[in-house]
Structures are given as structure tokens and as C-alpha cells.
Amino acid sequence: MLGFILASFTVTLDPDVIWSGYGLIIFIISVIFGTFVGNLPSNEEVHPFRTTARWVVWFLDLLWVIGLIGRGIHLF
């Protein structure tokens, strides 16, 4: 999971990669993953995983938005 986060961080902050679509792919994966996590039962055994996964999804989405803004600034 840590490797996925680091890879996402590297890919998402590169403006050229976002423009070519890899950042969007990461965003779509995080949305699908977030939907899966949202549908998990909220019992005590699943709850810690659900909370952690939700933070990971928010983090990936935030990186994608930051990278997209960086690309917009780079264009000017």
C-alpha cells in the first residue's frame, strides 16, 4: 500500500503525466476503491481498515487536484 501511495504521489505531481491521462487513471482507481470501501459493513473488525482506506482515497484525490492545478499554472 505504501508503494502505491508513493507511486501515486510521483505520478500525480508530474504535470506531463497528468496531461497524458495517468493522473486521471489514479483518480478513477481511487474513486472505485472509495466506493468499495463505502460499501463495506461498518462493524468493529472492518472499521479500522475502512477509516484508513478512506484517508488514502482522500489523499490520492488531493494529490490529483494539486497536480491538476500545477498543470494549469505550468500552462501560464
Rosetta constraint file for C-alpha pairs under 8 A:
AtomPair CA 1 CA 5 HARMONIC 6.34 0.50
AtomPair CA 2 CA 6 HARMONIC 6.19 0.50
AtomPair CA 3 CA 7 HARMONIC 6.00 0.50
AtomPair CA 4 CA 8 HARMONIC 5.98 0.50
AtomPair CA 5 CA 9 HARMONIC 6.08 0.50
AtomPair CA 5 CA 56 HARMONIC 7.83 0.50
AtomPair CA 5 CA 60 HARMONIC 7.48 0.50
AtomPair CA 6 CA 10 HARMONIC 6.24 0.50
AtomPair CA 7 CA 11 HARMONIC 6.07 0.50
AtomPair CA 8 CA 12 HARMONIC 5.67 0.50
AtomPair CA 8 CA 26 HARMONIC 6.93 0.50
AtomPair CA 8 CA 60 HARMONIC 6.96 0.50
AtomPair CA 9 CA 13 HARMONIC 6.21 0.50
AtomPair CA 9 CA 60 HARMONIC 7.59 0.50
AtomPair CA 9 CA 63 HARMONIC 6.56 0.50
AtomPair CA 10 CA 14 HARMONIC 6.73 0.50
AtomPair CA 11 CA 17 HARMONIC 6.38 0.50
AtomPair CA 11 CA 18 HARMONIC 7.57 0.50
AtomPair CA 11 CA 22 HARMONIC 7.21 0.50
AtomPair CA 11 CA 23 HARMONIC 6.61 0.50
AtomPair CA 12 CA 17 HARMONIC 7.07 0.50
AtomPair CA 12 CA 18 HARMONIC 6.27 0.50
AtomPair CA 12 CA 22 HARMONIC 7.61 0.50
AtomPair CA 12 CA 23 HARMONIC 5.09 0.50
AtomPair CA 12 CA 26 HARMONIC 7.85 0.50
AtomPair CA 12 CA 63 HARMONIC 6.10 0.50
AtomPair CA 12 CA 64 HARMONIC 5.44 0.50
AtomPair CA 12 CA 67 HARMONIC 5.61 0.50
AtomPair CA 13 CA 18 HARMONIC 7.68 0.50
AtomPair CA 13 CA 63 HARMONIC 6.89 0.50
AtomPair CA 13 CA 64 HARMONIC 7.30 0.50
AtomPair CA 13 CA 66 HARMONIC 7.16 0.50
AtomPair CA 13 CA 67 HARMONIC 4.53 0.50
AtomPair CA 13 CA 70 HARMONIC 7.59 0.50
AtomPair CA 14 CA 18 HARMONIC 6.50 0.50
AtomPair CA 14 CA 67 HARMONIC 6.72 0.50
AtomPair CA 15 CA 19 HARMONIC 6.25 0.50
AtomPair CA 15 CA 67 HARMONIC 6.22 0.50
AtomPair CA 15 CA 68 HARMONIC 7.10 0.50
AtomPair CA 15 CA 70 HARMONIC 6.56 0.50
AtomPair CA 15 CA 71 HARMONIC 4.83 0.50
AtomPair CA 15 CA 74 HARMONIC 7.72 0.50
AtomPair CA 16 CA 20 HARMONIC 6.25 0.50
AtomPair CA 16 CA 71 HARMONIC 7.66 0.50
AtomPair CA 17 CA 21 HARMONIC 6.41 0.50
AtomPair CA 17 CA 22 HARMONIC 5.72 0.50
AtomPair CA 17 CA 23 HARMONIC 6.47 0.50
AtomPair CA 18 CA 22 HARMONIC 5.59 0.50
AtomPair CA 18 CA 23 HARMONIC 4.44 0.50
AtomPair CA 18 CA 24 HARMONIC 6.67 0.50
AtomPair CA 18 CA 67 HARMONIC 7.05 0.50
AtomPair CA 18 CA 68 HARMONIC 6.84 0.50
AtomPair CA 18 CA 71 HARMONIC 7.66 0.50
AtomPair CA 19 CA 23 HARMONIC 7.69 0.50
AtomPair CA 19 CA 71 HARMONIC 7.65 0.50
AtomPair CA 21 CA 25 HARMONIC 6.36 0.50
AtomPair CA 22 CA 26 HARMONIC 6.37 0.50
AtomPair CA 23 CA 27 HARMONIC 6.27 0.50
AtomPair CA 23 CA 64 HARMONIC 6.11 0.50
AtomPair CA 24 CA 28 HARMONIC 6.16 0.50
AtomPair CA 24 CA 64 HARMONIC 7.54 0.50
AtomPair CA 25 CA 29 HARMONIC 6.15 0.50
AtomPair CA 26 CA 30 HARMONIC 6.14 0.50
AtomPair CA 26 CA 60 HARMONIC 7.51 0.50
AtomPair CA 26 CA 64 HARMONIC 7.79 0.50
AtomPair CA 27 CA 31 HARMONIC 6.25 0.50
AtomPair CA 27 CA 60 HARMONIC 6.94 0.50
AtomPair CA 27 CA 61 HARMONIC 5.97 0.50
AtomPair CA 27 CA 64 HARMONIC 6.57 0.50
AtomPair CA 28 CA 32 HARMONIC 6.23 0.50
AtomPair CA 29 CA 33 HARMONIC 6.01 0.50
AtomPair CA 30 CA 34 HARMONIC 5.85 0.50
AtomPair CA 30 CA 57 HARMONIC 5.35 0.50
AtomPair CA 30 CA 60 HARMONIC 6.71 0.50
AtomPair CA 30 CA 61 HARMONIC 7.11 0.50
AtomPair CA 31 CA 35 HARMONIC 6.12 0.50
AtomPair CA 31 CA 57 HARMONIC 7.24 0.50
AtomPair CA 32 CA 36 HARMONIC 6.31 0.50
AtomPair CA 33 CA 37 HARMONIC 6.21 0.50
AtomPair CA 33 CA 57 HARMONIC 7.38 0.50
AtomPair CA 34 CA 38 HARMONIC 5.99 0.50
AtomPair CA 34 CA 53 HARMONIC 7.40 0.50
AtomPair CA 34 CA 54 HARMONIC 6.45 0.50
AtomPair CA 34 CA 57 HARMONIC 6.06 0.50
AtomPair CA 35 CA 39 HARMONIC 6.36 0.50
AtomPair CA 36 CA 40 HARMONIC 6.68 0.50
AtomPair CA 37 CA 50 HARMONIC 5.91 0.50
AtomPair CA 37 CA 53 HARMONIC 6.89 0.50
AtomPair CA 37 CA 54 HARMONIC 7.14 0.50
AtomPair CA 38 CA 50 HARMONIC 7.66 0.50
AtomPair CA 40 CA 46 HARMONIC 7.44 0.50
AtomPair CA 40 CA 50 HARMONIC 7.45 0.50
AtomPair CA 41 CA 46 HARMONIC 7.02 0.50
AtomPair CA 42 CA 46 HARMONIC 6.33 0.50
AtomPair CA 42 CA 47 HARMONIC 5.74 0.50
AtomPair CA 42 CA 50 HARMONIC 7.97 0.50
AtomPair CA 43 CA 47 HARMONIC 5.98 0.50
AtomPair CA 44 CA 48 HARMONIC 7.63 0.50
AtomPair CA 46 CA 50 HARMONIC 6.06 0.50
AtomPair CA 47 CA 51 HARMONIC 6.17 0.50
AtomPair CA 48 CA 52 HARMONIC 6.23 0.50
AtomPair CA 49 CA 53 HARMONIC 5.95 0.50
AtomPair CA 50 CA 54 HARMONIC 6.08 0.50
AtomPair CA 51 CA 55 HARMONIC 6.43 0.50
AtomPair CA 52 CA 56 HARMONIC 6.31 0.50
AtomPair CA 53 CA 57 HARMONIC 6.21 0.50
AtomPair CA 54 CA 58 HARMONIC 6.29 0.50
AtomPair CA 55 CA 59 HARMONIC 6.05 0.50
AtomPair CA 56 CA 60 HARMONIC 6.19 0.50
AtomPair CA 57 CA 61 HARMONIC 6.18 0.50
AtomPair CA 58 CA 62 HARMONIC 6.03 0.50
AtomPair CA 59 CA 63 HARMONIC 6.21 0.50
AtomPair CA 60 CA 64 HARMONIC 6.23 0.50
AtomPair CA 61 CA 65 HARMONIC 6.27 0.50
AtomPair CA 62 CA 66 HARMONIC 6.13 0.50
AtomPair CA 63 CA 67 HARMONIC 6.04 0.50
AtomPair CA 64 CA 68 HARMONIC 6.10 0.50
AtomPair CA 65 CA 69 HARMONIC 6.16 0.50
AtomPair CA 66 CA 70 HARMONIC 6.09 0.50
AtomPair CA 67 CA 71 HARMONIC 6.16 0.50
AtomPair CA 68 CA 72 HARMONIC 6.31 0.50
AtomPair CA 69 CA 73 HARMONIC 6.23 0.50
AtomPair CA 70 CA 74 HARMONIC 6.00 0.50
AtomPair CA 71 CA 75 HARMONIC 6.30 0.50
AtomPair CA 72 CA 76 HARMONIC 6.96 0.50
